Amino acid sequence: MHIAPHDNQNRAIVDMADALVPLVYFNIVRLKAGEVFDYRTPGYETCVVPATGTVTVESAGETYAGIGNRSVDVWDGEPEGVYVPSGTGARITALTDTEVFVAGAQFDQVLKPFAVRSGDLDVVQYGSDDTKTHRKIKHILGTKYHDRVGRLLVSELFTVGAGGWSGFPSHKHDTDRLPDETRHDECYNFRFRPDYGSGLQMLQRMDNEPGDAYHIMNRSTVLIDKGYHPCCALPGYEMYYFTILGGQSQRSLKQHFQPTHAAQVQTIPGILDMVAKFK
């Protein structure tokens, strides 16, 4: 499902108990310097990640000041975030004009908040220019936080260079059938540089059967409930997407590569390292 760019007025773009992707939550909060935004998501753990600007986040009696160091866009520095436990109130105070992503996953247990600074990121780069799959992933809530987070995975994905494919070989993660695959709902928010760039999100429900294709633009949101889902940027444009994954029965993602294209795993440098970082 594609949600076109719009002014959400600080209201959830993907709310709790969404009919299509109930395991994830997503909001974009825009604040002027000095403004405050309070929220609480019963049954959902969340992560506050400034796309641009700097904020202070307060939750469960803890205060995390100076989160976020990007001023121009998501390419301008490294991401930072704050984990907010399930159902726990949080206050975001803007220290500068800011745009904040709030990512969430369905999870009932109440854990402890913590901050993820730029030096704590788990970064992996894979693919190649020759295969048109070159990209970098910055895991904010990645493998190193398995003992501190319930079901939520949060990452930023960048094409390396202008144009090219991401999410290939095509894969899915819509069915719990361990050890071969896990059910994870997914949400993307896209950005392009220059911002008038665009791309394509494919969604193929069945191997070798026609699927859907969405024209994605700067600030497009895409929801993935099931099916194989590669995407690409037009030549000449860089693409970024903020990625939220929420697992049904576990946090670790086990993806199933599309049988028709699975052999391509052997042609793309570093892809197995990428897969391992989502476990």
Secondary structure, DSSP 4 states (H G I P E B T S, - for coil): -EE-----TTS-SB-TT-SS-TTEEEEEEEE-TT-EEEE--TTEEEEEEEEEEEEEEEETTEEEEEEEEESSSTTSS---EEEE-TT--EEEEESSSEEEEEEEEE--S----EEE-GGG-EEEEE--TTTT--EEEEEEE-GGGTTT-SSEEEEEEEESSSSEEES-S-EE-EEEETTTEEEEEEEEEEEEESTT-EEEEEEBSSTTS--EEEEEETT-EEEESSSB--EEE-TT-EEEEEEEEEESS-SS---EE-TTTGGGGGGSTTHHHHHHHT-
